[in-house]
């Protein structure tokens, strides 16, 4: 099976996430922070939201990198748990998935 379209989508997603993570890191470092204490307090409250977004983005980046590795080793189209072929419709929706629907539901339960 041809993986070139999936690989390009994953690479595009990887680039977008990397950009997002870099922007979040910059915001959390408070580059250009105002001297006003009340505004600083508000900016620090936003840090929790930014940190959560950053963690989610980093988790997604790990999944994308794993999917790219699976493309390279030839296992991309098969479920990591049971080995059956992952339907193309699922890969179109979630190109970074490593599990078929049944195994994904069992893992999440």
Sine and cosine of phi, psi and omega as CSV:
sin_phi,cos_phi,sin_psi,cos_psi,sin_omega,cos_omega
0.00,0.00,0.50,-0.87,-0.02,-1.00
-1.00,0.07,0.79,-0.61,-0.02,-1.00
-0.96,-0.29,0.02,1.00,-0.14,-0.99
-0.87,0.49,-0.67,0.74,0.02,-1.00
-0.91,0.42,-0.69,0.73,0.02,-1.00
-0.89,0.45,-0.68,0.73,-0.01,-1.00
-0.87,0.49,-0.69,0.72,-0.01,-1.00
-0.91,0.41,-0.66,0.75,0.04,-1.00
-0.87,0.49,-0.69,0.72,0.01,-1.00
-0.90,0.43,-0.65,0.76,0.03,-1.00
-0.90,0.43,-0.63,0.77,0.05,-1.00
-0.90,0.43,-0.68,0.73,0.04,-1.00
-0.89,0.45,-0.65,0.76,0.01,-1.00
-0.87,0.49,-0.70,0.72,0.00,-1.00
-0.90,0.44,-0.69,0.73,0.01,-1.00
-0.89,0.46,-0.68,0.73,0.02,-1.00
-0.92,0.40,-0.64,0.77,0.04,-1.00
-0.87,0.49,-0.68,0.73,0.05,-1.00
-0.88,0.47,-0.68,0.73,0.01,-1.00
-0.89,0.45,-0.71,0.70,0.00,-1.00
-0.88,0.47,-0.68,0.74,0.03,-1.00
-0.89,0.46,-0.66,0.75,0.02,-1.00
-0.91,0.41,-0.65,0.76,0.03,-1.00
-0.90,0.43,-0.69,0.72,0.03,-1.00
-0.86,0.52,-0.67,0.74,0.01,-1.00
-0.90,0.44,-0.69,0.72,0.01,-1.00
-0.90,0.44,-0.65,0.76,-0.02,-1.00
-0.93,0.38,-0.53,0.85,0.03,-1.00
-0.95,0.31,-0.15,0.99,0.04,-1.00
0.85,0.52,0.67,0.74,0.07,-1.00
-0.89,0.45,0.79,-0.61,-0.01,-1.00
0.98,0.20,0.44,0.90,-0.03,-1.00
-0.90,0.44,0.64,-0.77,0.02,-1.00
-0.94,0.35,0.40,-0.92,0.02,-1.00
-0.99,0.11,-0.24,0.97,-0.03,-1.00
-0.94,0.34,0.86,-0.52,-0.06,-1.00
-0.87,0.49,-0.65,0.76,-0.03,-1.00
-0.92,0.39,-0.62,0.79,0.05,-1.00
-0.94,0.35,-0.58,0.81,0.05,-1.00
-0.90,0.45,-0.64,0.77,0.03,-1.00
-0.89,0.46,-0.67,0.74,0.03,-1.00
-0.90,0.43,-0.67,0.74,0.02,-1.00
-0.89,0.45,-0.61,0.80,0.00,-1.00
-0.94,0.35,-0.55,0.83,0.08,-1.00
-0.89,0.46,-0.58,0.81,0.02,-1.00
-0.94,0.35,-0.35,0.94,0.00,-1.00
-0.85,0.53,-0.62,0.78,0.00,-1.00
-0.88,0.47,-0.67,0.74,0.02,-1.00
-0.91,0.41,-0.72,0.70,0.00,-1.00
-0.88,0.47,-0.65,0.76,0.01,-1.00
-0.89,0.45,-0.65,0.76,0.05,-1.00
-0.89,0.45,-0.70,0.71,0.05,-1.00
-0.89,0.46,-0.65,0.76,0.03,-1.00
-0.90,0.44,-0.69,0.72,0.02,-1.00
-0.89,0.45,-0.67,0.74,0.04,-1.00
-0.89,0.46,-0.68,0.74,0.01,-1.00
-0.91,0.42,-0.65,0.76,0.02,-1.00
-0.92,0.40,-0.60,0.80,0.05,-1.00
-0.90,0.43,-0.69,0.72,0.03,-1.00
-0.89,0.45,-0.62,0.78,0.02,-1.00
-0.89,0.45,-0.64,0.77,0.07,-1.00
-0.88,0.48,-0.68,0.74,0.00,-1.00
-0.91,0.42,-0.64,0.77,0.01,-1.00
-0.91,0.41,-0.71,0.71,0.03,-1.00
-0.88,0.48,-0.61,0.79,0.04,-1.00
-0.91,0.40,-0.65,0.76,0.04,-1.00
-0.89,0.45,-0.65,0.76,0.04,-1.00
-0.90,0.44,-0.62,0.78,0.07,-1.00
-0.90,0.44,-0.66,0.75,0.01,-1.00
-0.91,0.42,-0.57,0.82,0.08,-1.00
-0.89,0.46,-0.72,0.70,-0.04,-1.00
-0.90,0.43,-0.61,0.79,-0.04,-1.00
-1.00,-0.01,0.00,1.00,0.10,-1.00
1.00,0.07,0.15,0.99,-0.04,-1.00
-0.98,-0.21,0.12,0.99,-0.15,-0.99
-0.83,0.55,-0.64,0.77,-0.11,-0.99
-1.00,0.09,0.07,1.00,-0.05,-1.00
-0.85,-0.52,0.60,-0.80,-0.01,-1.00
-0.90,0.43,0.72,-0.70,0.05,-1.00
-0.90,0.44,-0.49,0.87,-0.08,-1.00
-1.00,0.08,-0.83,0.56,-0.13,-0.99
-0.96,-0.29,-0.26,0.97,0.05,-1.00
1.00,0.08,-0.08,1.00,0.01,-1.00
-0.96,0.29,0.30,-0.95,-0.01,-1.00
-0.95,0.32,0.72,-0.69,0.05,-1.00
-0.98,0.17,0.79,-0.61,-0.02,-1.00
-0.86,0.51,0.61,-0.79,0.01,-1.00
-0.84,0.54,-0.59,0.81,0.01,-1.00
-0.87,0.49,-0.62,0.78,0.03,-1.00
-0.93,0.37,-0.67,0.74,0.02,-1.00
-0.93,0.38,-0.52,0.85,0.07,-1.00
-0.91,0.41,-0.65,0.76,-0.02,-1.00
-0.97,0.24,-0.68,0.74,-0.05,-1.00
-0.77,-0.64,0.98,0.22,-0.10,-1.00
-0.90,0.44,-0.21,0.98,-0.01,-1.00
-0.99,-0.15,0.05,1.00,-0.04,-1.00
-0.94,0.33,0.52,-0.86,0.05,-1.00
-0.87,-0.49,0.16,0.99,-0.09,-1.00
-0.70,-0.72,0.52,-0.85,0.15,-0.99
-0.95,0.32,0.16,-0.99,-0.04,-1.00
-0.87,0.50,-0.72,0.69,-0.06,-1.00
-0.88,0.48,-0.74,0.68,-0.01,-1.00
-0.92,0.38,-0.61,0.79,0.03,-1.00
-0.88,0.47,-0.66,0.75,0.03,-1.00
-0.91,0.42,-0.63,0.78,0.02,-1.00
-0.92,0.40,-0.64,0.77,-0.01,-1.00
-0.92,0.40,-0.64,0.77,-0.04,-1.00
-0.97,0.25,-0.35,0.94,-0.04,-1.00
-0.96,0.28,0.00,0.00,0.00,0.00
